[in-house]
Amino acid sequence: MAGSANEKRVRRYWIEVWSKGNVEAVRDFYAPVFELNGEETSVEDFVRNARSWLDHFTDFSVEIQQVFECGPAFVSRVIYHATHTADFKTVPAQGKRVELSGIDIFEFREERVIRHWHEADHSAMFRQLGTEPRPVAA
């Protein structure tokens, strides 16, 4: 695994957190409070959200397509693979395998991510599940 220390951190994040399900590893990756898609969040909130995804989609793994440095940030393109085994938002468990792509930008300060932009093709996921995204009732 060639590359800088932060590139290695990005690769380890995808492997440890998403492919191995070691959600607690985010505590070593993110600053205690960071921006996610332009909104302030905490590591605690991120841990809860990641656990929720992994609880609803088993056999979750990430195939890292590319990681590259762009100034203080690292960009990764990944392919997510998972099986939908529990009700998720407005979609009942389907037992179907899904595959979708994602692009993430991680900005580091002092070895921790302070800003994360996440884009994934969730519409492809819903199509593979045979449904459409619908608003969750309040």
C-alpha positions in Angstrom: 0.0 0.0 0.0 1.9 3.0 -1.3 1.1 6.6 -0.5 1.0 9.1 2.3 0.0 8.5 5.9 -3.4 10.1 5.2 -4.0 8.0 2.1 -3.4 4.9 4.3 -5.8 6.3 6.8 -8.5 6.6 4.1 -7.9 3.0 2.9 -7.9 1.7 6.5 -11.2 3.6 7.1 -12.9 1.8 4.2 -11.6 -1.6 5.2 -11.9 -1.4 9.0 -15.2 0.5 9.3 -17.2 -0.6 6.3 -15.7 -4.0 5.2 -14.9 -5.4 8.6 -17.7 -3.6 10.5 -15.4 -2.1 13.1 -17.4 1.1 13.6 -15.4 2.2 16.6 -12.4 2.7 14.3 -14.0 6.1 13.2 -12.8 7.5 16.6 -9.3 7.4 15.3 -10.2 8.8 11.9 -12.5 11.8 12.5 -12.0 14.8 14.7 -14.5 14.6 17.7 -16.6 17.2 15.8 -16.4 17.5 12.1 -18.4 18.5 9.0 -20.3 15.9 7.1 -21.8 17.2 3.8 -21.6 20.8 5.1 -23.2 20.1 8.5 -21.5 19.8 11.9 -21.7 16.4 13.4 -20.0 14.4 16.1 -18.2 11.1 16.0 -20.9 9.7 18.3 -23.6 10.6 15.8 -21.5 9.1 13.0 -21.0 5.8 14.9 -24.8 5.5 15.5 -25.5 6.2 11.8 -22.8 3.7 10.6 -24.2 1.0 12.9 -27.6 1.6 11.5 -26.5 1.0 8.0 -24.6 -2.1 8.9 -27.6 -3.4 10.9 -29.8 -3.1 7.8 -27.4 -4.2 5.2 -25.4 -7.3 6.1 -22.3 -8.6 4.3 -21.4 -5.0 3.8 -18.1 -4.5 2.0 -16.3 -1.7 0.1 -14.2 -2.2 -3.0 -11.7 0.7 -3.2 -11.4 1.8 -6.8 -9.2 4.8 -6.4 -7.7 7.1 -3.8 -5.9 10.3 -4.7 -4.6 13.4 -3.0 -5.9 16.8 -3.9 -4.3 19.5 -1.7 -5.3 19.0 1.9 -8.0 16.5 0.9 -8.1 12.9 -0.3 -10.7 11.7 -2.8 -11.9 8.1 -3.0 -14.1 6.3 -5.4 -15.6 3.1 -4.0 -18.2 0.4 -4.8 -20.4 -0.7 -1.9 -21.7 -4.3 -1.8 -24.3 -5.4 0.8 -27.4 -7.5 1.3 -30.6 -5.7 2.5 -31.7 -7.9 5.4 -33.6 -5.6 7.7 -36.3 -2.9 7.2 -34.6 0.3 6.2 -36.5 3.6 6.5 -39.6 3.1 4.3 -38.3 -0.1 2.6 -39.1 -3.5 4.1 -36.2 -6.0 4.1 -35.7 -7.4 0.6 -32.9 -9.9 1.1 -31.5 -8.6 -2.2 -27.8 -7.9 -2.9 -27.1 -4.3 -3.8 -24.1 -2.6 -5.4 -23.6 1.1 -5.7 -20.8 3.6 -6.2 -19.7 6.4 -4.0 -17.2 9.3 -4.1 -15.9 10.7 -0.8 -13.7 13.7 -0.1 -11.9 13.7 3.2 -10.1 16.8 4.4 -7.5 16.3 7.2 -6.1 18.5 9.9 -3.5 16.9 12.2 -4.2 13.4 11.2 -8.0 13.6 11.7 -10.8 14.3 9.2 -12.3 17.7 9.8 -14.5 17.7 6.7 -16.1 14.8 4.8 -18.2 15.1 1.6 -20.1 11.9 0.7 -21.9 11.2 -2.5 -23.4 7.8 -3.3 -25.8 6.5 -5.9 -28.6 5.8 -3.5 -31.2 5.9 -6.3 -29.4 2.8 -7.8 -29.7 1.1 -4.5 -33.5 1.8 -4.4 -33.9 0.6 -8.0 -32.0 -2.6 -7.1 -34.4 -3.1 -4.2 -37.4 -2.6 -6.6 -38.7 0.5 -4.9 -38.4 4.3 -4.8 -37.1 6.4 -2.0 -40.1 7.9 -0.1 -40.1 10.4 2.8 -40.0 8.9 6.2 -43.2 9.8 8.2 -42.4 12.2 11.1 
